[in-house]
Amino acid sequence: MSSPHHEIHLESHIVEQLKQQGWLEGDHQAYDSARALYPEDVIGWIQDTQPDAWEKLRRVHGADAETTVLDRLVKTLASRTGGTLEVLRRGFSVAGAGTLAMSQAKPEDSRNETVTARYAANRLRVVRQLRYSLDNENAIDLVFFINGLPVATVEIKTDFTQSVEAAKQQYRVDRKPKSATTGRMEPLLSFRRGAVVHFALSDSEIHMTTKLAGESTFFLPFNRGYDGAAGNPPAMDGGSVAVVGNSQRPPAPEGEYPVSYFWNWILQKDNWLRIFHRFVLLERKEVEDAEGRVRYKETLIFPRYHQFEAVTTMMDAVREEGPGHQYLIQHSAGSGKTYTIAWTAHELIRMRKPEGEPSFDSVIVVTDRTVLD
């Protein structure tokens, strides 16, 4: 058994670090487990950023305006064409108010003051020990929200008593997307409908999955790598990364956790929102079974640490040095080179100069990778 004291210490440390970065800390009792939403932030975001639409809803629905919005949001999240990622990026429609946006991506330049203000209004919230089920008292150590939508969960273990493997096993055994008691789907843990990514975290390693499937749940490492191999640097090197430009992270304080890059850099507001608006994608592939029947397999792709760092480092170098330079990125076999290439191309074509003009008129990819689309 893992010592709760050590886990709680790490949990508290993460929350305090996030609060210093502008995150809000939530109360698990304010979470709506039936809807899998943090209603205060859903309504607050809409009221703050789309006051005209909210006033229309209030005139039409009166005291039922909040319930109407939340119920419609839940219906969209659960629909075949919806899901958390789709709603986060494209919003959802409500009769009488049109489409309500559920987040704002960071603008490529600062010319549009309205968009800049809406981006600043994004609410990032962390909730500790969140009881997510209507059937039991199971609690997840940390759940992250963007404007009331759950986007990530974290189970924490400490190497003092247990490794990251224990957190993975907890997801496989105790965090199943369907209730073993009633057979109902757990909305927070359901693929597409609930949190986009689930992290198994210890004080030395991080692994992730985008689909909980009981014993068959598959995790990928979210580690930085160390000395040319897997894992993370020791604690004293926990934040020291030599990279170019604005992506440079300050060294972690002496004694900081080896996984401190997770809350010091990945969960930093600009990076976290950028990941969900620019990197996460839903891949849909056609699959044919042994009898020739065709079906479609969907996979949520969340960038691994080395992919996000590679793209971010290159973009910062291009902004600082301008066009006309050459860069080399090395990925090992099976590390997601195709996605890194695609994300880099998309980021380059979006890049803007301070006056708003594109930095590049076109991006040409020369590759022998036939799967690149």
C-alpha angles and dihedrals in degrees: 000000000000118000108251090208094064094044092049091051091056091042091053092047092054093049093049092049091050093049089055087056093054101268118142121232114225135205116242089220090062091059117102103221095184092056095030090226139117095231097193091063096042092055095036092052093051094046093048099045105028106033095155092055091046091051090053090052092048092052093049101039103023113189090000094063095103094047091047092052095045094047092048090048091052091050091052093047091053096045123104091246095041133063133143097286094048093048093044091055104033106022127220135270127247123187110255096018105055119217118352116207116226099195143001125232117221109268117242090234136013100244096106107068093186093056091044091053092048090051090053089052094063109123117220113189136178123201123196125216093002115192101216105173134080090205104052144010096253112145130200115219097231134004122187123210135192111202091336096311114117109234106164143016130201131201113196131209129167126224089228088080110358139019131231087269089073090057090050090051091049089058092047096048108025104026103059117157092230123057112247089208103050104010090236120139116253101230096207092054099039119115112259092351097068137027113348097218137019122206127205104202137184126170090267107031142033129200129177144198133188096202128048110208107160116248092356093059108134122211130199123202118258094189128129095229125238132230093343094311141079127295131041136291117268120274098270089056093043097122106021109112122157106217137142130265129337095349091072110123121212115244114268116248114269109277094023117144119272088237094053090113086076096067098023096053116002093048093043104123099247093045095044094050091043091054092055095042100039110019115031111085140175110233117202118193131181111237126189120204127213091273094053096255114145124220135162124247117204124204128181110221117207115182117253117231096259092049094052092045093048094052094041093048092050093048092051091049092051092049091050099040102028128220124324102060132113126229134184126210120186120205124177122231113292094012097119105265093161093058092046090053092048095046090048092052092049093047092050094051090050094050114116135193117235090264091054100256117134114261089216129030093204141000119220120198118199109194145143091212103113093192093064109114 
